[in-house]
Amino acid sequence: MYQNNKYKKVFINFCILTLALTMISGNEVSAKIFPLKKEKHEINNNVSKNKEHKFKFWKKKNSKIKIETPIDGEEKDDDSIKPLMWDASSNINEFAQEEKSLQNTVFIKEIVIKGNNLIDVNDIKNSLTVKEGDSFKREDIQNSLKQVYEMGYFSHKMKAIPVKYDDNNVILNIVVEENIPIVNFTIEGNKSISNGELYGALSQLEGKPQNIKAVTDAINNIENLYSKKGYILARVKNVYDDPDGTVNFVIDEGIINSITYEGNHKTKDYVVKRNILTQKGSVYNENQLRADLSRLYATQAFKEVNRSIEQNENGKYDIKITLEEQRSATVSLGGGIDSQTGFFGMTGLVDNNLFGRGQKLSINFMAGTGLLLSDSSTLDRANLQAEISFIEPKFLGSDTSMAIKAFGRDFASYQIPLAIERRYGGELTFSRRFKEAKHTYGSISLGVENVDIKEGDFDKIKRLYAGKGLDFANRDKQLEGGLFATISPSITYDTRDDIMNPRHGSIANIRLDQSFGILDFEKTHARATATIKKYFPLMKKSSISLMARGGGKIYGSEMPEVFGYRLGGPYSIRGFKMSEVGTGKAFMMASAEVQTPFLFFDRIEKLPFLKNIKLAFFMDAGQVFNSYTTDSIYNRPLKAITAGVGARIFIPGLGPLNVDWGVPLTNVGEGNKRGAFTFGIGDMYY
């Protein structure tokens, strides 16, 4: 009978705790719009959740807190003691006279805590508002008991029993009853995060009495753990206790009920769906959907990409993706001046969504004067370049992309002094992302290229050789070209938050170029190149990037100079023109760059394009190894350090246009200026 009554009381306490936890978990998730801003690929997270678990358990039960009347001598535990029940609404006038007498004459000599097993005495005493030496006042003691109760470790069955010590002092006994200790946990509903990882958020509860506040903190820890992993809709929807001290957590991870699309009038449905890896029936993950929407926007078929989330009657979530298409086909005409090409004109046709199938077709033609080239290739003749490329992002419906490119170039060489390069060929590239490592993808390129190098100003180059005391017979070595077939496998690891305009994350690439001399097998050689670049956000809109790159010939008796690594130019050592730092069979370099918006530019609402312009500060350093004859002819430095400033003009669909002014901090070599402009589009990782 006693045992049944005991468990009955325990069960009632657990029911009250369960009710409180159930009431606070709630089911409130607001339907909000999540716009994807095309400039930054940022998704505003406005999903609201009730994460404040407020328990007012003591307010419901504090009417049962007992304060005994003072007794003489030792504490008695029998029915002769008539306890005073503390109740906010009770009338205690009948004790007023007695208390008045006590308050005038009696002080608390000592406070004794009884009934605690797991909670330290000092922790309990520190929670009391009354201290040893204070006068005996019922109101103060009642407030102290409330403070002890609010620690959360004790049941409402607590007493304050004053025991008379002498005529002026009492010993105040505080008798508490600890809640049942938590001995175990169970977790239900978790599929995305393992029990072992979730138990880590609960470990501080084990072995201690049940504490509503501590349980609330544990709930928040669990939900924060889910949120950090991208599961922002996950919540602890219920917590209940068993009489044996087991606390049970029930989790709703946020299951997706449906995904719908609207606004793709030209673009085929399958083009949209294949870029959304988030699936119906899966747990909603903010990071995954963010990547999906960024991938959709990167197709360049859409001007705006937005989504909304709504919770249905079954507690699951419906996702709607709203698209606004843009004109995918553009014709460009332009011209300008470039440090390598000279005065130039260009025209192009680009369609980023050919026939609404997500395919990309690009045709480009450029002609330049070559009048501004460095002394290594000053020739009064036209530089001509033409290229056509086609990209199928889902080759034969698979996860493999295919790119085909054909090109032809006829220009004054910036690598071989006073020579003319004619290159034409084609390349076929297949790329595929690894499912087992979602940030990693591999590619393999198969290319054929004919390189024909012709002598330019024969008399001038002969004088250059003679002036440097070089054997002119070596000139033939510089003019070596040939017909080459190249196989280029590569692997890339990419965690950047934005492909076009990253602020955090990293990208790493390793590439091997195996070239076979089709007509002259002695020219067969292999090169390996590796790059790693890390981005760090600074303040609200700024960032810093650190980059290291290196490469070299792996094997092969011959590697023509035209295939050598060169430093200088927009993608290596800025402040030098192309190849002015040197050309060699190996190299290494590093770079640091800070990007920040121009002051107040982003606040000019009437000129929104100014938001796409950033200021850049950079420092580059690099060195070439095993240099070629050209470096001796022009006394080029084989290592250099530069610093400078530039601008990044973000062009949708193309990437950032880089305009930089760099100043060498080391030897510039023969005939080079201290400082140069460089121009480039995007970045190069191999």
N, C-alpha and C positions, 0 to 999 in steps of 0.2 A: 504493500500500500504506500509506504513511504517512497519507494523507488519510483512508482508510477506517478505520484504527486510531484516528485523532483523533476522528472523528465517532462511532465506536463508544463511546469513553470518554465523550464528551459525552452520547450517548444514554443511557448507564447512569446518569450523574448526574441527567439529567432524569427518568428513570424513578423514581429514588429520591425526588426531590422530589415528583413526582406521587403516588407511593404515600403519602408522609407527609401531603400535603394531602388526599388522598382519605380516609385513615383518620380525620383529625380533623374532616371536615365532617359525618360521621355522618348518621343518619336519625332521630334521637330527637326526637319531638314528643309530649308527654304529652297525654292526653285529660283535659281539665279542665272544670269547670262554671263558667260565667260568669253569675252572677246579676245581673239588672238591678234595682237598688234603686229602688223607685218614688218614694221621697222625693227622690232626687237624680239619677235617671236615669244612675247611674254603672255601668259595666261593669268588673268586676274582671278584669284580664288576667293569667292565670296560665299561659299557654302557655309552656312551657319549650323553649328551643332550645339546642343545643350551640354556643355562640358563642365558646368558648375554644379557639383553635387552637394546640395545644402541639406544637412541633417539637423533637425531640431528635436531630437529624441528626448533630451532632458526637459524641454519645455512641456512635454506631454506627461512626464513622469515625476517632476520635481516636487509635486505635492505630497509625495510619500517620504521625503527626506525627514528624518527624525532628529530632534534635539531634545535630549533628556533633561529633566529637571535636576538641579544639583542634589547630590546625595552625600551623606557623611561617610567618611572612611573609604573602604575598598569598594570597588564596583560590584554591584549585585546583579545577578541574572535570574530574576524570578518575576512572577506576576505582581508582586507588591510594588514594583516600580511602575509608575504611570507616565509613560513618555508623552511629551508634547509633540504633536504632529505639525510640521511646518507646512503651511499652505498659504498661498498669496491672498486667498480670499477669506481665510479663517479669522475669527475674532479672538485675539489673545489678551483681551483686557483683563481676563481673570488672573493672568499672571503678571500683570503690569506692576502691581505693588511689590511683588517678590523680586522682579527683575530690577525695579528701581532701587531696592535695597542692595541688591547684589552689585549693580553698576557703581554704586557709591563707595562700596567697600571692598569688592572682590576683584582680584587680578588673576590672569592666567600665568601660573608659575611655570608650567611645562605642558607641551603638546606631545601626546603619544599616539602613534599611528599603529593600528591593529588590523589584521585581516589581509594584509598584502603579502604576496609570495613572490611575484615576478617583477613588480614595479618598485623601484628604489624608494626608500623612506624620504630621502632628501628631495627627490623629484616631487613627491606629494606635498611636503612641507613648503616647498618653493611656490606651489600653486595657491597656497592659502593666503588670504588677505589679512587674517589675524596672525599675530606673532606672539611669542612668549614675552610676557611683560605687559601686554595690552590689557585693558579692563575688559571684564566679561560683559559682552553685549550680544543679545540674541540675534539682532539684525546682522551684525558683522559676521557672526558664526554661520548664519544661514547663507550669506553671500560667499563665505569661504567654501562651504559644502558645494555650492553651485559651481565654483571654480574647479574643485576636485572632480566633480561629475563631468565637467566639460573637457577634462583630459581625455575622456573617451574610453578609459580602460575599465570602468567600474559600472556595476548595476546601480539602479536607483535605491537599493537597500543599503543605505549608509546612515550612520548615527553619529551624533556629537554628544558625548556623555561627560559632563563635568563632575569630577570627584573632589569633594572638599578636602583640602590639604591642611589648612588652619583657618583662623577667622578671616584672613584677608586674601587667601589664595586658593585656587582650585587647579587640579590637574585635568586638562581637557583631553579626553580619549576620543579620537576619530576612528570609528570602526567602518571599514570598507569591505566590499565584496567584489573581488575581481571577476570580470567576465571570463567565460570559458576560454582557455588558450586556443589559438589557432594551431592545429597540428598538421593540416594538409590542405591542398588546393586541388580543385578540378577546373578545367577549362573546356568549354564547349563552343563549337562554331568556328574555330580557327582552322583555316586551311593555308593561308598565305604566310603565316609566321608560326614556327614550331612551338610546342609546349615548353621546351627547354629555354628558348629565348624569352618567352613570356614569363616563365617562372622567375627569371632574373629581376623582373619588375615587382615581384611579390615577396622576394626573399626577406625583406625587412619586417614582414608581418609574422613570419613563422616563429612559434615559440612564445609569442606575446599574447596577452589577453586581447580579445576582439576590441577594436577601436574604430568607431565610425569614421573619424577624421583620417586615420591611417588607411582605411579601406578606400576612402575617397581619393587620397593621394595615389594609391595603387591603381585605381581606375584611370586617373589622369595619366599615370606613367604608361599604362597599356595603350591608351589612345594616342599619346604622344609618340610611342614607339611605332605604331601603325602609320601615323602621319609622316614621320621622318622617312619612311620607306615609300611614301606616295599614296598610301591608302587613307585618304583624307575623310572618307565617308564612314570608316569603321568606328564603332562605338561599343562600349559595354552596355548592353541593353538591360541586363538583370544581374543581380547578385543575391544569392540566398545561402543560408547556413544550415548545416546538419547538426544534430545534437552531439555528435562525437567530436565537434571542433573543426570540421571540414568546411571551408568556404568555397562556394561554387560560383564561377564567373561565366556568364553567357554572353558571347560576342556576336554582333551583327557586323560582318566585314564590309557590307555594301555591294550587293550583287546587281549586276547590270541586267535589266529585263529586255531592253531593246536599244538598237542604234539605228537612227533614221537620217536621211540626207535630203536636202532641198537646195535649189538654186543652181544646180549643174545642168544647164540647158544644152550646151554644146558638148561638154565633157561627158564621156560615157560613164555609166554607173560603176562599171568594173574598175575604171581608173581610180575613182574615189575609194572604193572598198579595198583595193589592193594596197593602198597606203595606210589604211587603218588596221593596225595589228590588234587593237582592243576588240574583244569578241563578246557577243551576247552570252550570258551565263557566267562570265568571269567576274572576279572581284575588281571593282573600280580602282584604278591606279592613276593618280594625277600625273606622275612622271611619264607613264606610258602614253597616256592620251596627249600630253604636251608634245612628246616626240612625234606622235601620229599627226597632229595638226601642223607641226613644223615641217614634217615631210610633205604633207599636202600642199602647204604654201610654197615649198621649195620646187614643186613641179612648175611654178611660174604660170600656172593656168588660172590662178585665182587672185583677185584683188583683195578680198577679205575672207577670212576663215573664222567663224564664230561657233560656239556651242552652248547649249543650255542643258541643265540637268533638273529633272523633276522626279520626286518620289511618288510612286503609285500607291494604290490602296493595299497592295500586298507587301509594302515595305521595301520593294526593289526600286531600281532607278532606270528611268528612260532618258537616253542621251539623244539629242537632236543636233546635228551639225548643219549649220547654215552657211552657204557658199555664195560669194559674189564673183562671177567670172570677169576676167579682163581680156582685152584684145591680145591674143597670143602671138600673132604674126606682126612683125615690125620690119620696116625698111630703114636703113640708116645711111646717111651721107655725112661725111666729116672730113676734117683735115686739120693740120697743125704742124708743129715742129717738134722733133724728137732728137735727143742727143746722139742716137745711133743711125736713124733713118734719114735725118735731115728734114726738109720740108716734105710733107706727105699728104696724100689724099686717100680716102678709103670709102668703100661702100659695102653694104652687107644686107642679107636677108636672113631673118631668124624667125622660126615658128616653134614655140615651146610646147605647143599642144596640137600637133599635126592631126587634122581631121577629128579632133576631140579624143584621140587615143593615147594622149600622154607622151607621144613620141616627139623628138626634137630634131629639127632640120636646120642646119646653119650653112650659109654660103658667104664667104668673105673674100674681098679683093683689096689690096693695098699697093700703092705706088709711091715711092719716095725718091728724092734727088740724090741722097747720099753725100751732099756737100758738107755736112757737119760731122762726118765720121772722123775719128781720130786719125793720126798720121799712119796708123797701121793699115788703113784701108781707104785712104783718100783717093777717090776716083770720081771723075765727072761723068757719071752714068746713072741710069735709073735703077732703083731697087724695086723688084716686083715680087709679090707674094699672093698666092691664091690657095684657098682651102675650102673643102666641102666635107661636112660631117653629118652623120645620122646616128641618133641614139634611140634604142628600144629598151626602156627600163625593165620590161618583163619579157625576156626572150622566150618565145614559144609558151607563154603563160607561166613560166617558172619564176623563181626568185633571183634569177641571173639576168643581169643587164648586158646588152651588147652595144658596142660603139664601133662604127666604121668611119674611117677618115682617109681622104686622099688629098695630097698637097703638092704644090710646086713652088720653088723659090729660086729666084735669080737675083743675086745681090752682091755688092762689094763686101768681101769677108771682113768681119770685125775680129776674127780669130787668127787668120793667116795674113800677114802683112802684104799689102798691095797685090791681092789676089781676088779672083772672081769665083764665087761659089754658085753652082747650080745643083739643086737638090730636088728630087721628085720621088714620090713613093706613096705607100699606103700603109694603114695599120688597122688591125682588128683586135678589139679588146673585150674580154668577158670579165665581169665582176660579180661577186656574190658575197652576201653577208652571212656570217656563220650563225646558225640558230643557237648553238651551245654557248656562244659568246656574242651577245647582241651588239656590242660596241666594236666588233672586229669584222673586217671583211677582207677578202683576198681578190686579186685580179691577175690576169695573165694577158699579155699583149703579144701579138704576132705581127711583125712588120717587115717590110721590104723597102729599102731606100738605095737609090743610086746617088752617089756623091761625086761630082765632077768639079775639080778645082783647076782653074786656068790662070796663067800668069797675067798680071796686070801691067804696070809700068816697069818693063824689064830693066831699063837703064837705071832707074832710081833704086830698085831693090839691089842691083849689082853694086851701086855705090854704097848702100847701107852695109852690105856684107863686107866690102873692102874697108870701110871706115871702122868696123869693129874687129877687123882681122880674122874674119870667119871664112871658111872654105866655101866658095860659092857652089861647089858640087853638092853640098848639103841641101841646096834649095829644092832639089827633086824630092827630098824626104818630106819637106813641108807641104808639097803639093800633092801628096798621096791621097787618093780617094778610093773609089771602088764601088762595087755592088755588094750590099750587105743584107743578110737576113738576121733579124734580131728576135729573140724570145726574152720577154721581160716579165717574170713573176714578181709579185709584190704582196705585202700584207700591211694593213693599216688598222690601227686602234684609234678610235675617235670618240671622245666623250664631250665634245664642244656643245655648248647650249644653243649655238646658232652657227650654221655652216658659213653664212655670208658675213656675219658681224658678231663674232664670239666675244664673250666677256669672262667666261670661266670654263673650265674643262681642259682637255689636252688632246693632242693628236700626235701619233708616232707612226712612222712609215719606214719600212725596209724594202729596198728594191734591188733586184739583180738584173743586169743587162748582159745577156749572152749574145754576142754578135759573131756571125760567121762570114768570112770573106768568100763569097760564092765563086769569084773568078781567081782569087788569090787567097788560098787557105792560110797562108802565113800571117795574114792580117786578122785571123780569128782571135778574139780576146773577150774577157769578161770583166765587168765592173760591178761594184756593190756600193750603194748609197743608203745612208740612214739619216733620219731627221726626227727630232722630238721637239715639240713646242707646247708650252704650258701657259694657260691664261689665268690671271687672278683679278677678281673685281676690286676696284678701288672706289670708295665712297658710293654715290648713287648711280652714276652713269659712266665713270671712268674705269680703266683697266690697265694692267701691266702684263706683258707677255715676255717670256724667256724662251730662247730657241738655241738649239745646238744641232749642227749638221756636219757630216763627214762622209768621205768616200774615197775609193781608190781602185786601181786595177788589181784584180785578183790573180789572173794568169794571162798568158799570151806573150809571145815573143815580140809582137808588134801591136801598137795601138796608135793609129795615125793621129797627128796633132789635132785634126778637125774633130776628133772624139774626146779630146782632153777636157779635164775639169778647168773651168775658168772662174776667177773671182773678180768682182767689180760689176756694178750695174744694180738695177732695182731690186733684185732678189738675193743679193749677197752683201757685198761691201758698198754701201751707198756713200756717195762722195767721190767715187771713181766711176769712169765709164766702163762699158763692158770689156772685160779681159785686161784692164789696166793694172790690176794687182798681180796678174800672172796667169799662166796656163800650165798645168802639170798633170801628172798621172795620179795624184792624190791631193786631198785638201782636208782642212777642217776649219770650222768657223762657229761663231756664237754671236747672238744678238739679244739686246734688251730694248723694249719699246713701251712707252706710256702713251695711251690714247685718252683724250678728254674732250668734252664738247667745248667749242668756242664760247667764251663768256657771254652770257645773255642771248646767244643765238637761238637757243631752244625756246625762248620766251617771246619771240616775235611771231605772233599768231598769223599775221598777214603774209608771212613768207615761210610757210611750213617746210620748204625744201632745205632751209638752213639747219633743221634738226638732223639732216643726213650728213652734215659736215663735222669732222672732228679734227682737233689739233693733235699732232704726234711729236714726241721727243724720242730719239733713239741713239743707240751706240752699237757699232758693229766692230768685229775683230775677226781676222782670218789669216790663214797661211796656206801657200801652195807648196807641194813637194814634188821633186823630180820634174823640174820645169823643162819646157821645150826651147828650141832655138829662138823663137820670137822674143822671149823674155830677155835674152842676151842682146838682141838687136836694139831693143828700145830701153835697156837697162831698167826694166820694170821691177818694182819692189815685189818680193815674194811673200811679204806679210804686211799687214796694215791694220790700223785702228782708226775709226772715224766716229764722229758724233754730229748730230744735226737735228733739224726740225722739218716737219712736213704737214701735209693735210691729207685726210682720208675722206673722199667724197663717195658716199654710198649710192650706187646706181642699182635700183631694183632689177633683178634678173641677171645682172652682170657681176655684181660684187663691188668692192671698194676700188675706186681709182686712187692710186697712190702718187702723190707729188712730193718729192723730198729734195731738200738741199743738205748735202753732207760736206763736212770739212775734215780732211785727213789730219790726224794727230801725230802721224809718223811720216817717214820719208815717202815722197810722192813719186820718185823716179824721174827719169829724163823727159823734159818737155811737157809734163802734166801740170795742170793748174791746181791750186790749193782750193778745192771746192768744186762741186758740180751738181747740177740738177739731174735727177733720175725720175723716170715715169714708169709705172707699171699698173697692171690690173690684177687684183686678187693676190694670191700667195702661191708659192711653189714649195712642194714638200719632197721633191727628189731631184 
